[in-house]
């Protein structure tokens, strides 16, 4: 499947070839989100977030169900030991798959009150988990089990699984959703998807300075995303920012210059780098999983 690539800046040519082909790898999900690449067997695990399932794709095995029900799993990542860690909108928790295959709740409260519904997460090089906590699992019937919101807002948290310490690092966003660190982890990018169900709400990416590896300071708007809202974020080895949107994956340089778009025929939700050389971009969009080869490499597997 060849989809159009729209070029705004010549620098996009070093990132993706103009004739690169977008491939549909799988379909059949209710709503695809949260892809994570598993380099040991060249597979992708992703969430059918509204179908309440966790799926797996590989070239040899095609599609299989890893977990059903998944308690409305959304964002997925791997920790420093290679274990899957995930946001559970249903359990309102960060969970981890242990060596025996069982899923363990790592954290589901802050200051004694239940989290909203963790949506996306990244693992920093020090092993801490940074995650967003909008209320979609409470407010949207197809994203969680409902309930009452106990936190005063929607924050980004830093959680240390080794000590159990948790605290908010970003408190000035309406609906924080996707997030990613710059290659040197000096910057934190966070998408705000408030426009999804708040008329006139933000649909932009904010960027923060990471201070002492523990705090996010000096927040400012990095880019306003149209059409639709930004959701998942990833950064390549040169600091270019990849974000999903309604019609495409949009690519920005680290200074915020829009470089171009990779059009996708379904609404894009999340994305991740994979392949043995980290040069393949996997995209969850609508009911499907897509991939396209790039000329750059991601900063994580």
C-alpha positions in Angstrom: 0.0 0.0 0.0 1.6 3.3 -1.1 0.3 6.4 0.6 1.3 10.0 -0.1 4.1 11.6 1.8 3.7 15.3 2.1 7.0 17.3 2.3 7.1 20.7 4.0 10.9 20.9 4.6 13.8 19.2 2.7 15.0 17.7 5.9 12.2 15.1 5.7 14.1 13.4 2.9 16.7 12.2 5.4 13.9 10.7 7.5 11.7 9.0 5.0 12.0 8.3 1.3 9.3 10.0 -0.8 8.4 6.7 -2.3 8.4 4.7 0.9 5.4 2.3 1.1 3.0 2.1 4.0 2.0 -1.5 4.7 -1.1 -2.7 6.5 0.1 -5.6 8.7 -3.1 -6.5 10.6 -6.7 -5.4 11.1 -9.7 -6.5 13.1 -9.2 -4.5 16.3 -12.0 -2.2 17.6 -9.5 0.5 18.3 -5.7 0.0 18.0 -3.3 1.7 20.4 -0.1 1.4 22.3 2.3 -0.6 20.1 5.5 -1.9 21.6 8.2 -3.7 19.6 9.7 -7.0 20.9 13.1 -7.4 19.4 13.7 -10.9 20.6 11.2 -12.4 18.1 10.6 -9.4 15.8 7.0 -9.0 16.9 4.7 -6.1 17.9 2.4 -6.2 20.9 -0.5 -3.6 20.9 -3.7 -2.9 22.6 -7.2 -3.2 21.2 -8.1 -0.6 23.7 -11.8 -0.5 23.1 -12.0 -4.2 22.4 -10.5 -4.9 25.9 -7.8 -7.1 24.4 -4.0 -7.2 24.1 -2.8 -8.4 20.6 0.4 -9.6 19.1 1.6 -9.6 15.5 4.6 -11.2 13.8 5.4 -12.0 10.2 5.5 -15.8 11.0 2.5 -16.0 13.3 0.2 -13.2 12.0 -2.2 -12.0 14.8 -2.9 -13.7 18.1 -4.6 -12.6 21.3 -2.3 -12.3 24.3 -4.7 -11.2 26.9 -8.5 -11.0 27.0 -9.9 -9.2 28.9 -7.0 -6.8 29.2 -8.7 -4.4 31.7 -8.7 -1.8 29.0 -5.0 -1.7 28.5 -3.8 1.3 26.5 -0.1 2.4 26.4 2.6 -0.3 26.6 6.3 -0.1 27.0 9.2 -2.3 28.2 11.2 -1.8 31.4 14.9 -2.1 31.8 14.6 -5.8 32.3 12.5 -6.3 29.2 9.2 -6.8 31.0 6.0 -5.3 29.6 4.6 -2.4 31.6 1.3 -0.9 30.7 -1.4 1.6 31.5 -4.7 -0.1 32.6 -7.5 2.4 32.1 -9.9 -0.2 33.6 -7.9 -0.9 36.8 -6.8 2.8 36.9 -3.3 1.6 37.4 0.2 0.9 36.0 0.7 -2.8 35.6 3.6 -5.1 34.7 3.8 -8.6 33.3 6.0 -10.7 35.5 8.2 -13.6 34.5 5.4 -16.2 35.1 3.1 -14.3 32.8 0.9 -12.8 35.6 0.1 -9.1 35.5 0.9 -7.2 38.7 -0.5 -3.8 39.7 2.5 -1.5 40.4 0.7 1.6 41.4 -3.0 2.7 41.4 -3.0 5.6 43.9 -1.5 9.0 44.6 -1.8 10.4 48.2 -4.3 7.6 49.0 -6.7 8.5 46.2 -7.3 6.4 43.0 -5.6 7.5 39.8 -7.9 8.7 37.0 -7.1 6.2 34.2 -3.4 6.0 33.1 -3.2 6.3 29.3 0.4 6.2 28.1 3.8 5.8 29.6 7.6 5.8 29.0 10.4 4.2 31.0 13.4 6.5 31.6 17.0 5.2 31.6 17.0 5.3 35.4 14.1 2.8 35.5 11.4 5.3 36.5 8.0 5.2 34.8 6.5 8.5 33.6 2.9 8.3 32.7 -0.2 10.4 31.8 -3.4 10.2 33.7 -6.5 11.6 31.9 -10.0 10.5 32.9 -11.0 8.7 29.8 -11.4 5.4 31.5 -13.9 7.1 33.8 -15.8 9.3 31.3 -15.8 7.1 28.2 -17.8 3.8 28.5 -15.6 2.0 25.9 -12.3 2.9 27.6 -12.8 1.6 31.2 -15.1 0.6 34.0 -16.3 4.1 35.0 -16.3 5.4 38.5 -15.7 8.6 40.3 -12.7 10.9 39.7 -10.7 11.2 42.9 -7.7 13.2 41.7 -8.1 17.0 41.4 -6.8 17.1 37.8 -5.2 15.2 35.0 -1.4 15.1 35.5 1.8 13.5 34.3 3.4 11.4 37.1 6.8 10.1 37.8 6.8 6.7 39.5 9.8 4.8 40.8 8.9 1.0 40.9 12.0 0.4 43.1 10.9 2.6 45.9 7.1 3.1 45.3 7.6 6.9 45.1 5.1 8.7 43.0 4.4 12.4 42.4 3.1 14.7 39.6 5.6 16.3 37.4 3.2 18.1 35.0 0.0 19.7 36.4 -0.7 22.5 33.8 -2.3 20.4 31.0 -6.0 19.6 30.4 -5.8 16.1 29.1 -2.2 14.8 28.9 -2.0 11.8 26.7 1.1 10.6 24.8 4.6 11.4 26.0 8.3 10.9 24.9 11.7 12.0 26.0 14.3 13.6 23.8 17.3 11.4 23.0 19.4 12.8 25.9 16.3 12.9 28.2 16.7 16.6 28.8 13.2 17.3 27.3 9.8 15.8 27.9 7.2 16.1 25.2 3.5 15.6 26.2 0.4 15.7 23.9 -2.8 17.3 25.1 -6.0 15.7 23.5 -8.6 17.8 25.4 -10.2 18.8 22.1 -11.4 15.1 21.7 -14.4 15.8 24.0 -14.0 19.4 25.3 -15.1 22.0 22.7 -12.3 24.5 22.1 -9.9 22.4 24.2 -6.2 22.2 23.4 -4.9 19.9 20.6 -1.2 20.6 20.9 2.1 19.2 22.2 3.9 20.8 25.1 7.6 20.4 25.9 9.2 20.6 29.3 12.8 20.8 30.5 13.7 17.8 32.6 15.5 19.1 35.8 17.7 16.8 37.9 16.1 13.8 36.1 13.1 14.2 38.4 11.1 17.2 37.5 9.5 18.8 34.4 9.8 22.5 34.3 9.3 25.5 32.0 6.4 24.1 29.9 5.6 25.7 26.6 3.7 24.8 23.4 5.9 22.9 21.0 3.3 22.4 18.1 -0.4 22.7 17.5 -1.6 19.6 15.7 -4.3 19.6 13.1 -6.5 18.0 11.9 -7.7 16.2 15.0 -5.4 15.9 18.1 -2.0 14.6 18.8 -1.9 11.3 20.7 1.2 9.1 20.6 4.7 10.5 20.4 8.1 9.1 19.6 11.5 10.7 18.9 14.2 9.6 16.6 18.0 9.6 17.2 18.3 13.2 15.9 15.6 14.6 18.1 12.9 14.8 15.4 9.4 14.4 16.9 6.8 12.0 15.4 3.2 12.5 16.4 0.0 10.9 15.4 -3.0 13.0 14.1 -6.3 12.4 12.5 -4.9 12.0 9.0 -1.3 11.1 9.3 1.9 10.8 11.3 3.3 14.3 11.4 7.1 14.9 11.7 8.7 17.9 13.4 12.3 18.9 13.9 13.5 19.5 17.4 13.0 23.2 17.0 9.3 22.8 16.2 9.5 23.2 12.4 7.0 21.0 10.7 8.8 18.7 8.2 6.0 16.8 6.7 3.4 14.1 6.9 3.1 10.3 6.4 -0.6 9.9 5.5 -2.4 6.9 6.9 -5.9 5.9 5.8 -7.3 5.5 9.3 -7.1 7.9 12.3 -3.7 7.4 13.9 -3.5 6.7 17.6 0.0 5.6 18.6 3.4 4.6 17.1 6.7 3.1 18.0 10.0 2.3 16.4 11.1 -1.2 15.8 12.9 -3.6 13.5 16.4 -4.9 14.2 17.9 -1.5 13.4 15.1 0.6 14.9 14.4 2.0 11.4 10.8 0.7 11.0 7.9 2.8 12.3 4.9 0.8 13.5 1.6 2.7 13.7 -1.7 1.8 15.4 -4.6 3.5 13.5 -8.3 2.8 13.6 -8.8 -1.0 13.4 -5.3 -1.7 12.2 -1.6 -2.0 12.6 0.6 -0.4 9.9 4.4 -0.1 9.3 6.7 2.0 7.1 10.5 1.8 6.7 12.4 5.0 7.5 15.9 6.4 6.9 16.3 7.3 10.6 16.4 5.3 13.8 14.3 5.5 16.9 15.9 6.1 20.3 14.2 3.0 21.9 13.2 -0.5 21.1 
